[in-house]
Amino acid sequence: MATELEVHSIDEHTPTDEFIAWTAERFRNRRMVLTTSFGMEGCALIDMYAKHGAVPTVVYLDTMFLFPETYSLRDRMVRRYPLVTFVNRGTSLTPEAQEARFGPELWRRDPDLCCQLRKVAPLRQALTGADVWITAITRSQGGTRSGVELVGWDWHYQVLKICPLATWDRQRVWDYVRENNVPYNELHEQGYPTVGCTHCTAPVPGSSPGEYSRAGRWAGTEKTECGLHWESGAGSQESGVSALQGSLADAPDPGLEAPDSRLPTPDFR
């Protein structure tokens, strides 16, 4: 069974379903957080964990600038997975307060600062106290994500980072979503390969749901990332096997009292 796999048998060739089952069992006494922006990959990953009946707390960051279709998708995910706890850990800084402090249209004048305020800082708070951070990023997404490890220690957030879909590509994710009837953002069928904030996301002509591109993000600038995922190999993430073995050496034995993993009450509005 996947839960009985030894450390040395967990590698790039481990089937994703077995790997997910193994993480759910191996870190069940640890505080695990799965983050999502409700992209196609994130929704697929939530479904995969749900099938094992062991979905970690799902954290999302409501930037207050999300598309109506994204809020609708969130609600559909909540209904589809009633046993999953979805928690909004987005900023409390309202758009009005941001404008009063930093001036109008900060996302246009200084998108890095806007992302820092509405994404990066809230994520840091959300991961405080977490032992394991599960994300749906993949190498095929390119850029700073191209070197992402299946398992690695993230020095920036001081947490074990697990990317079960590291070796997947968008077509494979799209196939999984359709085969398993996973909810997804309808904007993917309207030319949006990825969906972020309304001000910083544009459709990409000719794009299809099975193709991934960040061309529509921060169009007209060199910016392609919001800053949540730091580049591997730049001192931010220790690679795979050594990080995995080190984390397992410190992980509690089954049966030990689990740390308090309670998070704030979900806020869906």
SULJOQUI-V637122 format. One record per run of one state. SS is the DSSP state (alpha for helix, beta for strand, coil for the rest). FROM is the first residue (numbers start at 0). TO is the last residue. If there is no record, write none. Layout:
# SULJOQUI-V637122
SS|FROM|TO / SS|FROM|TO
This chain:
# SULJOQUI-V637122
coil|0|0 / alpha|1|3 / coil|4|5 / alpha|6|8 / coil|9|14 / alpha|15|25 / coil|26|30 / beta|31|34 / coil|35|38 / alpha|39|49 / coil|50|55 / beta|56|59 / coil|60|64 / beta|65|65 / coil|66|66 / alpha|67|79 / coil|80|84 / beta|85|87 / coil|88|93 / alpha|94|101 / coil|102|104 / alpha|105|108 / coil|109|109 / alpha|110|126 / coil|127|130 / beta|131|133 / coil|134|137 / alpha|138|140 / coil|141|141 / alpha|142|144 / coil|145|149 / beta|150|153 / coil|154|157 / beta|158|161 / coil|162|168 / alpha|169|178 / coil|179|184 / alpha|185|189 / coil|190|195 / beta|196|196 / alpha|197|199 / beta|200|200 / coil|201|215 / beta|216|216 / coil|217|235 / beta|236|237 / coil|238|238 / alpha|239|249 / coil|250|268
